[in-house]
């Protein structure tokens, strides 16, 4: 982080451009972020991934309030993104099958009670808990996985937005330079 309180960070929107719901052009997201004072704005893919230079404190709330659609927003600093990738318990599987390993970015750490309710194994799918992330290893497609039902049963108010391994590592790369 620089002396002014700014750092490279990722702004992750949940549920953007999935089907016909919550449509938001990435060009519009870049303008919105710049209008909020973010610098060096870059977007990745069409699914609500932006990397910016900004003060991360309160950024998620400011972005969520300014969006034309109502979706949750999670912000991770470059250091937090790197830590999430470095601590993946399935790094070899992630390297060889990047679409089967996902990182779930959380707006806050899970409580012990929430972790217990979530569990770690659901059918052939697995969950591991990091500091402010969940690591998800899917045996098959993530859509319709038993993990979806597990998240519903865990009954938590935590904001969770997931990215596959390829996107998770690309976000780290994008934070390395403006």
Buried (B, 14 or more C-beta within 10 A) or exposed (E): EEEEEBBBBBBBBBBBBEEEEBEBEBEEBBEBBEEBEBEBBBBBEEBBBBBBBBBBEEBBEBBBEEBEBEBBBBBBBBEBBBBBBEBBEBBEBBEEBBEBBBBBBBBEBBEEEBBEBBEEEBEEBBBBBBEBBBBBBBEEEBEEBEBEEBBEEBEBEBBBBBBBBBBBBBBBEBBEEE
